[in-house]
Amino acid sequence: MAVMIASYNINGSRKPLHRFNHPSTLRDGKCAVSFLQETHTTPGDKSTWFLEWGGEVFMSHLSSISSGVAILLAPNFRPEILKVQELVPGRLLHLAERLDGVPLHFVNAYAPRPAVLRARLFREVSTLLSSSDPGDCVILGGDFNSALEEGI
């Protein structure tokens, strides 16, 4: 079983043309799962996204002008959904599912820029990861707002 997964910071998606036109892999059917950050959505946006996308849409909101994460499943990707958890509103979303008998955990994170808040989010991620069964497949993606080199 091979599942192509991608992660994109889309920097806002209030305009219909802005939503799914960024990377071609969102629309070319090759990507089964897409993690999106900075969606800038509200609860009322989910039905519109579902109609435009055509596959399953899972969202966590914070503000229409900042934050927000989403996990999109391609229309032809149909795992058994076991659980959806909004662990930190607009910042951390967990989707537990089963595909061909294999437990999968998709975790989408959008870390805040301030170091103290980012550390708090990473503690939530650590708690989630440590609670997963050792045989489960956990895929963590997102925008961690962290530079690998100092001064960047």
Summary of the structure (lengths in Angstrom):
residues: 152
radius of gyration: 15.0
end to end distance: 37.8
largest distance: 45.1
contacts: 444
relative contact order: 0.16
helix: 23%
strand: 34%
